[in-house]
Amino acid sequence: MRFDFEIGDPTHLETLLRMLRRIDSVYDVRRAVQGASDTSSDTDVDPVGNPGNA
């Protein structure tokens, strides 16, 4: 499962990532780098039990 987040102020990105990592059911949180092979989102969040879907 993937969730995409769009934020208006990029200064809030680290705070958002930190908050998402604190959620027990979240497996992975990361920022996708523009120009990389997967550019569909800025942040990928994987629930526990679904590794590899980010």
PDB file with SEQRES, HELIX, SHEET and CRYST1 records, atoms N, CA, C and O in Angstrom:
SEQRES   1 A   54  MET ARG PHE ASP PHE GLU ILE GLY ASP PRO THR HIS LEU          
SEQRES   2 A   54  GLU THR LEU LEU ARG MET LEU ARG ARG ILE ASP SER VAL          
SEQRES   3 A   54  TYR ASP VAL ARG ARG ALA VAL GLN GLY ALA SER ASP THR          
SEQRES   4 A   54  SER SER ASP THR ASP VAL ASP PRO VAL GLY ASN PRO GLY          
SEQRES   5 A   54  ASN ALA                                                      
HELIX    1 AA1 PRO A   10  HIS A   12  5                                   3    
HELIX    2 AA2 LEU A   13  ARG A   21  1                                   9    
SHEET    1 AA1 2 VAL A  26  ARG A  31  0                                        
SHEET    2 AA1 2 THR A  43  PRO A  47 -1                                        
CRYST1    1.000    1.000    1.000  90.00  90.00  90.00 P 1           1          
ATOM      1  N   MET A   1       0.851  -1.166   0.000  1.00  0.00           N  
ATOM      2  CA  MET A   1       0.000   0.000   0.000  1.00  0.00           C  
ATOM      3  C   MET A   1       0.898   1.230   0.000  1.00  0.00           C  
ATOM      4  O   MET A   1       1.887   1.278   0.732  1.00  0.00           O  
ATOM      5  N   ARG A   2       0.565   2.204  -0.801  1.00  0.00           N  
ATOM      6  CA  ARG A   2       1.377   3.412  -0.908  1.00  0.00           C  
ATOM      7  C   ARG A   2       0.488   4.627  -0.678  1.00  0.00           C  
ATOM      8  O   ARG A   2      -0.645   4.697  -1.153  1.00  0.00           O  
ATOM      9  N   PHE A   3       1.035   5.571   0.060  1.00  0.00           N  
ATOM     10  CA  PHE A   3       0.368   6.844   0.278  1.00  0.00           C  
ATOM     11  C   PHE A   3       1.278   7.946  -0.230  1.00  0.00           C  
ATOM     12  O   PHE A   3       2.472   7.962   0.069  1.00  0.00           O  
ATOM     13  N   ASP A   4       0.721   8.855  -0.988  1.00  0.00           N  
ATOM     14  CA  ASP A   4       1.473  10.003  -1.485  1.00  0.00           C  
ATOM     15  C   ASP A   4       1.030  11.243  -0.730  1.00  0.00           C  
ATOM     16  O   ASP A   4      -0.163  11.468  -0.530  1.00  0.00           O  
ATOM     17  N   PHE A   5       1.994  12.040  -0.314  1.00  0.00           N  
ATOM     18  CA  PHE A   5       1.706  13.278   0.399  1.00  0.00           C  
ATOM     19  C   PHE A   5       2.231  14.445  -0.409  1.00  0.00           C  
ATOM     20  O   PHE A   5       3.328  14.387  -0.965  1.00  0.00           O  
ATOM     21  N   GLU A   6       1.451  15.490  -0.470  1.00  0.00           N  
ATOM     22  CA  GLU A   6       1.904  16.727  -1.102  1.00  0.00           C  
ATOM     23  C   GLU A   6       1.815  17.823  -0.055  1.00  0.00           C  
ATOM     24  O   GLU A   6       0.763  18.039   0.546  1.00  0.00           O  
ATOM     25  N   ILE A   7       2.925  18.511   0.158  1.00  0.00           N  
ATOM     26  CA  ILE A   7       2.940  19.580   1.154  1.00  0.00           C  
ATOM     27  C   ILE A   7       3.314  20.891   0.479  1.00  0.00           C  
ATOM     28  O   ILE A   7       4.130  20.925  -0.442  1.00  0.00           O  
ATOM     29  N   GLY A   8       2.706  21.960   0.953  1.00  0.00           N  
ATOM     30  CA  GLY A   8       2.950  23.269   0.363  1.00  0.00           C  
ATOM     31  C   GLY A   8       4.270  23.881   0.775  1.00  0.00           C  
ATOM     32  O   GLY A   8       4.871  24.644   0.018  1.00  0.00           O  
ATOM     33  N   ASP A   9       4.725  23.552   1.971  1.00  0.00           N  
ATOM     34  CA  ASP A   9       5.956  24.143   2.499  1.00  0.00           C  
ATOM     35  C   ASP A   9       6.960  23.028   2.774  1.00  0.00           C  
ATOM     36  O   ASP A   9       6.784  22.281   3.736  1.00  0.00           O  
ATOM     37  N   PRO A  10       8.002  22.893   1.964  1.00  0.00           N  
ATOM     38  CA  PRO A  10       8.954  21.794   2.137  1.00  0.00           C  
ATOM     39  C   PRO A  10       9.717  21.826   3.456  1.00  0.00           C  
ATOM     40  O   PRO A  10      10.363  20.839   3.810  1.00  0.00           O  
ATOM     41  N   THR A  11       9.660  22.930   4.190  1.00  0.00           N  
ATOM     42  CA  THR A  11      10.333  22.957   5.490  1.00  0.00           C  
ATOM     43  C   THR A  11       9.647  22.024   6.486  1.00  0.00           C  
ATOM     44  O   THR A  11      10.231  21.688   7.516  1.00  0.00           O  
ATOM     45  N   HIS A  12       8.421  21.602   6.194  1.00  0.00           N  
ATOM     46  CA  HIS A  12       7.680  20.695   7.073  1.00  0.00           C  
ATOM     47  C   HIS A  12       7.940  19.226   6.752  1.00  0.00           C  
ATOM     48  O   HIS A  12       7.428  18.345   7.443  1.00  0.00           O  
ATOM     49  N   LEU A  13       8.722  18.953   5.721  1.00  0.00           N  
ATOM     50  CA  LEU A  13       8.932  17.579   5.282  1.00  0.00           C  
ATOM     51  C   LEU A  13       9.552  16.704   6.366  1.00  0.00           C  
ATOM     52  O   LEU A  13       9.048  15.612   6.625  1.00  0.00           O  
ATOM     53  N   GLU A  14      10.616  17.147   6.999  1.00  0.00           N  
ATOM     54  CA  GLU A  14      11.268  16.336   8.037  1.00  0.00           C  
ATOM     55  C   GLU A  14      10.319  16.052   9.199  1.00  0.00           C  
ATOM     56  O   GLU A  14      10.324  14.951   9.750  1.00  0.00           O  
ATOM     57  N   THR A  15       9.511  17.034   9.572  1.00  0.00           N  
ATOM     58  CA  THR A  15       8.535  16.834  10.647  1.00  0.00           C  
ATOM     59  C   THR A  15       7.517  15.779  10.240  1.00  0.00           C  
ATOM     60  O   THR A  15       7.187  14.902  11.037  1.00  0.00           O  
ATOM     61  N   LEU A  16       7.019  15.851   9.020  1.00  0.00           N  
ATOM     62  CA  LEU A  16       6.060  14.866   8.522  1.00  0.00           C  
ATOM     63  C   LEU A  16       6.668  13.472   8.508  1.00  0.00           C  
ATOM     64  O   LEU A  16       6.034  12.519   8.962  1.00  0.00           O  
ATOM     65  N   LEU A  17       7.886  13.336   7.995  1.00  0.00           N  
ATOM     66  CA  LEU A  17       8.543  12.030   7.955  1.00  0.00           C  
ATOM     67  C   LEU A  17       8.736  11.461   9.355  1.00  0.00           C  
ATOM     68  O   LEU A  17       8.506  10.273   9.579  1.00  0.00           O  
ATOM     69  N   ARG A  18       9.155  12.295  10.294  1.00  0.00           N  
ATOM     70  CA  ARG A  18       9.362  11.863  11.675  1.00  0.00           C  
ATOM     71  C   ARG A  18       8.054  11.379  12.303  1.00  0.00           C  
ATOM     72  O   ARG A  18       8.035  10.357  12.989  1.00  0.00           O  
ATOM     73  N   MET A  19       6.971  12.105  12.072  1.00  0.00           N  
ATOM     74  CA  MET A  19       5.667  11.719  12.627  1.00  0.00           C  
ATOM     75  C   MET A  19       5.179  10.399  12.026  1.00  0.00           C  
ATOM     76  O   MET A  19       4.632   9.559  12.740  1.00  0.00           O  
ATOM     77  N   LEU A  20       5.371  10.214  10.731  1.00  0.00           N  
ATOM     78  CA  LEU A  20       4.943   8.976  10.084  1.00  0.00           C  
ATOM     79  C   LEU A  20       5.743   7.784  10.584  1.00  0.00           C  
ATOM     80  O   LEU A  20       5.190   6.695  10.735  1.00  0.00           O  
ATOM     81  N   ARG A  21       7.029   7.964  10.842  1.00  0.00           N  
ATOM     82  CA  ARG A  21       7.868   6.867  11.347  1.00  0.00           C  
ATOM     83  C   ARG A  21       7.450   6.412  12.741  1.00  0.00           C  
ATOM     84  O   ARG A  21       7.718   5.271  13.116  1.00  0.00           O  
ATOM     85  N   ARG A  22       6.815   7.260  13.499  1.00  0.00           N  
ATOM     86  CA  ARG A  22       6.379   6.913  14.857  1.00  0.00           C  
ATOM     87  C   ARG A  22       5.126   6.043  14.878  1.00  0.00           C  
ATOM     88  O   ARG A  22       4.787   5.490  15.924  1.00  0.00           O  
ATOM     89  N   ILE A  23       4.437   5.910  13.761  1.00  0.00           N  
ATOM     90  CA  ILE A  23       3.224   5.095  13.694  1.00  0.00           C  
ATOM     91  C   ILE A  23       3.626   3.627  13.687  1.00  0.00           C  
ATOM     92  O   ILE A  23       4.420   3.202  12.848  1.00  0.00           O  
ATOM     93  N   ASP A  24       3.073   2.843  14.629  1.00  0.00           N  
ATOM     94  CA  ASP A  24       3.466   1.443  14.794  1.00  0.00           C  
ATOM     95  C   ASP A  24       3.306   0.616  13.524  1.00  0.00           C  
ATOM     96  O   ASP A  24       4.158  -0.225  13.238  1.00  0.00           O  
ATOM     97  N   SER A  25       2.257   0.823  12.767  1.00  0.00           N  
ATOM     98  CA  SER A  25       1.993  -0.012  11.594  1.00  0.00           C  
ATOM     99  C   SER A  25       2.740   0.439  10.340  1.00  0.00           C  
ATOM    100  O   SER A  25       2.572  -0.164   9.280  1.00  0.00           O  
ATOM    101  N   VAL A  26       3.551   1.474  10.437  1.00  0.00           N  
ATOM    102  CA  VAL A  26       4.307   1.952   9.280  1.00  0.00           C  
ATOM    103  C   VAL A  26       5.638   1.214   9.211  1.00  0.00           C  
ATOM    104  O   VAL A  26       6.404   1.201  10.175  1.00  0.00           O  
ATOM    105  N   TYR A  27       5.902   0.608   8.072  1.00  0.00           N  
ATOM    106  CA  TYR A  27       7.116  -0.175   7.873  1.00  0.00           C  
ATOM    107  C   TYR A  27       8.279   0.688   7.389  1.00  0.00           C  
ATOM    108  O   TYR A  27       9.415   0.509   7.829  1.00  0.00           O  
ATOM    109  N   ASP A  28       7.991   1.626   6.481  1.00  0.00           N  
ATOM    110  CA  ASP A  28       9.061   2.414   5.882  1.00  0.00           C  
ATOM    111  C   ASP A  28       8.534   3.775   5.458  1.00  0.00           C  
ATOM    112  O   ASP A  28       7.415   3.887   4.957  1.00  0.00           O  
ATOM    113  N   VAL A  29       9.337   4.801   5.658  1.00  0.00           N  
ATOM    114  CA  VAL A  29       9.011   6.157   5.218  1.00  0.00           C  
ATOM    115  C   VAL A  29      10.264   6.724   4.582  1.00  0.00           C  
ATOM    116  O   VAL A  29      11.345   6.674   5.169  1.00  0.00           O  
ATOM    117  N   ARG A  30      10.121   7.262   3.385  1.00  0.00           N  
ATOM    118  CA  ARG A  30      11.277   7.869   2.734  1.00  0.00           C  
ATOM    119  C   ARG A  30      10.827   8.860   1.684  1.00  0.00           C  
ATOM    120  O   ARG A  30       9.697   8.820   1.197  1.00  0.00           O  
ATOM    121  N   ARG A  31      11.726   9.735   1.358  1.00  0.00           N  
ATOM    122  CA  ARG A  31      11.469  10.714   0.308  1.00  0.00           C  
ATOM    123  C   ARG A  31      12.049  10.191  -0.995  1.00  0.00           C  
ATOM    124  O   ARG A  31      13.216   9.805  -1.062  1.00  0.00           O  
ATOM    125  N   ALA A  32      11.226  10.184  -2.016  1.00  0.00           N  
ATOM    126  CA  ALA A  32      11.700   9.789  -3.338  1.00  0.00           C  
ATOM    127  C   ALA A  32      12.428  10.974  -3.956  1.00  0.00           C  
ATOM    128  O   ALA A  32      11.978  12.115  -3.846  1.00  0.00           O  
ATOM    129  N   VAL A  33      13.543  10.702  -4.600  1.00  0.00           N  
ATOM    130  CA  VAL A  33      14.335  11.754  -5.220  1.00  0.00           C  
ATOM    131  C   VAL A  33      13.857  11.946  -6.655  1.00  0.00           C  
ATOM    132  O   VAL A  33      13.731  10.981  -7.409  1.00  0.00           O  
ATOM    133  N   GLN A  34      13.595  13.182  -7.022  1.00  0.00           N  
ATOM    134  CA  GLN A  34      13.139  13.474  -8.373  1.00  0.00           C  
ATOM    135  C   GLN A  34      14.190  13.031  -9.379  1.00  0.00           C  
ATOM    136  O   GLN A  34      15.380  13.290  -9.199  1.00  0.00           O  
ATOM    137  N   GLY A  35      13.750  12.367 -10.434  1.00  0.00           N  
ATOM    138  CA  GLY A  35      14.661  11.865 -11.443  1.00  0.00           C  
ATOM    139  C   GLY A  35      15.089  10.426 -11.205  1.00  0.00           C  
ATOM    140  O   GLY A  35      15.732   9.824 -12.066  1.00  0.00           O  
ATOM    141  N   ALA A  36      14.741   9.861 -10.045  1.00  0.00           N  
ATOM    142  CA  ALA A  36      15.046   8.457  -9.767  1.00  0.00           C  
ATOM    143  C   ALA A  36      14.072   7.584 -10.557  1.00  0.00           C  
ATOM    144  O   ALA A  36      13.170   8.106 -11.212  1.00  0.00           O  
ATOM    145  N   SER A  37      14.240   6.278 -10.504  1.00  0.00           N  
ATOM    146  CA  SER A  37      13.405   5.367 -11.282  1.00  0.00           C  
ATOM    147  C   SER A  37      11.931   5.460 -10.914  1.00  0.00           C  
ATOM    148  O   SER A  37      11.079   5.248 -11.776  1.00  0.00           O  
ATOM    149  N   ASP A  38      11.601   5.771  -9.659  1.00  0.00           N  
ATOM    150  CA  ASP A  38      10.208   5.908  -9.227  1.00  0.00           C  
ATOM    151  C   ASP A  38      10.003   7.332  -8.744  1.00  0.00           C  
ATOM    152  O   ASP A  38      10.455   7.685  -7.654  1.00  0.00           O  
ATOM    153  N   THR A  39       9.331   8.152  -9.534  1.00  0.00           N  
ATOM    154  CA  THR A  39       9.135   9.561  -9.183  1.00  0.00           C  
ATOM    155  C   THR A  39       7.672   9.886  -8.953  1.00  0.00           C  
ATOM    156  O   THR A  39       7.264  11.038  -9.100  1.00  0.00           O  
ATOM    157  N   SER A  40       6.870   8.880  -8.591  1.00  0.00           N  
ATOM    158  CA  SER A  40       5.436   9.108  -8.464  1.00  0.00           C  
ATOM    159  C   SER A  40       5.056   9.850  -7.201  1.00  0.00           C  
ATOM    160  O   SER A  40       3.940  10.360  -7.108  1.00  0.00           O  
ATOM    161  N   SER A  41       5.959   9.929  -6.213  1.00  0.00           N  
ATOM    162  CA  SER A  41       5.600  10.607  -4.974  1.00  0.00           C  
ATOM    163  C   SER A  41       6.835  11.176  -4.300  1.00  0.00           C  
ATOM    164  O   SER A  41       7.962  10.815  -4.639  1.00  0.00           O  
ATOM    165  N   ASP A  42       6.618  12.057  -3.356  1.00  0.00           N  
ATOM    166  CA  ASP A  42       7.708  12.599  -2.554  1.00  0.00           C  
ATOM    167  C   ASP A  42       8.017  11.698  -1.377  1.00  0.00           C  
ATOM    168  O   ASP A  42       9.164  11.628  -0.937  1.00  0.00           O  
ATOM    169  N   THR A  43       7.013  11.010  -0.861  1.00  0.00           N  
ATOM    170  CA  THR A  43       7.184  10.184   0.317  1.00  0.00           C  
ATOM    171  C   THR A  43       6.449   8.871   0.129  1.00  0.00           C  
ATOM    172  O   THR A  43       5.284   8.869  -0.268  1.00  0.00           O  
ATOM    173  N   ASP A  44       7.116   7.739   0.412  1.00  0.00           N  
ATOM    174  CA  ASP A  44       6.490   6.429   0.351  1.00  0.00           C  
ATOM    175  C   ASP A  44       6.316   5.911   1.763  1.00  0.00           C  
ATOM    176  O   ASP A  44       7.221   6.022   2.590  1.00  0.00           O  
ATOM    177  N   VAL A  45       5.149   5.345   2.040  1.00  0.00           N  
ATOM    178  CA  VAL A  45       4.855   4.784   3.341  1.00  0.00           C  
ATOM    179  C   VAL A  45       4.361   3.368   3.121  1.00  0.00           C  
ATOM    180  O   VAL A  45       3.396   3.165   2.385  1.00  0.00           O  
ATOM    181  N   ASP A  46       5.003   2.372   3.745  1.00  0.00           N  
ATOM    182  CA  ASP A  46       4.585   0.984   3.638  1.00  0.00           C  
ATOM    183  C   ASP A  46       4.057   0.494   4.971  1.00  0.00           C  
ATOM    184  O   ASP A  46       4.719   0.667   5.994  1.00  0.00           O  
ATOM    185  N   PRO A  47       2.867  -0.119   4.984  1.00  0.00           N  
ATOM    186  CA  PRO A  47       2.390  -0.741   6.219  1.00  0.00           C  
ATOM    187  C   PRO A  47       3.213  -1.989   6.524  1.00  0.00           C  
ATOM    188  O   PRO A  47       3.831  -2.555   5.622  1.00  0.00           O  
ATOM    189  N   VAL A  48       3.229  -2.418   7.760  1.00  0.00           N  
ATOM    190  CA  VAL A  48       3.937  -3.633   8.159  1.00  0.00           C  
ATOM    191  C   VAL A  48       3.359  -4.807   7.382  1.00  0.00           C  
ATOM    192  O   VAL A  48       2.148  -4.878   7.172  1.00  0.00           O  
ATOM    193  N   GLY A  49       4.202  -5.712   6.960  1.00  0.00           N  
ATOM    194  CA  GLY A  49       3.746  -6.887   6.239  1.00  0.00           C  
ATOM    195  C   GLY A  49       3.738  -6.703   4.733  1.00  0.00           C  
ATOM    196  O   GLY A  49       3.449  -7.649   4.000  1.00  0.00           O  
ATOM    197  N   ASN A  50       4.046  -5.517   4.260  1.00  0.00           N  
ATOM    198  CA  ASN A  50       4.075  -5.275   2.825  1.00  0.00           C  
ATOM    199  C   ASN A  50       5.409  -4.696   2.377  1.00  0.00           C  
ATOM    200  O   ASN A  50       5.426  -3.725   1.621  1.00  0.00           O  
ATOM    201  N   PRO A  51       6.525  -5.263   2.822  1.00  0.00           N  
ATOM    202  CA  PRO A  51       7.806  -4.718   2.375  1.00  0.00           C  
ATOM    203  C   PRO A  51       7.944  -4.886   0.871  1.00  0.00           C  
ATOM    204  O   PRO A  51       7.430  -5.843   0.291  1.00  0.00           O  
ATOM    205  N   GLY A  52       8.630  -3.966   0.261  1.00  0.00           N  
ATOM    206  CA  GLY A  52       8.849  -4.030  -1.168  1.00  0.00           C  
ATOM    207  C   GLY A  52       7.804  -3.311  -1.987  1.00  0.00           C  
ATOM    208  O   GLY A  52       7.920  -3.257  -3.212  1.00  0.00           O  
ATOM    209  N   ASN A  53       6.778  -2.752  -1.349  1.00  0.00           N  
ATOM    210  CA  ASN A  53       5.755  -2.031  -2.090  1.00  0.00           C  
ATOM    211  C   ASN A  53       6.005  -0.546  -2.138  1.00  0.00           C  
ATOM    212  O   ASN A  53       5.206   0.190  -2.716  1.00  0.00           O  
ATOM    213  N   ALA A  54       7.077  -0.087  -1.558  1.00  0.00           N  
ATOM    214  CA  ALA A  54       7.341   1.362  -1.541  1.00  0.00           C  
ATOM    215  C   ALA A  54       7.965   1.806  -2.832  1.00  0.00           C  
ATOM    216  O   ALA A  54       8.258   2.989  -3.002  1.00  0.00           O  
TER     217      ALA A  54                                                      
END                                                                             
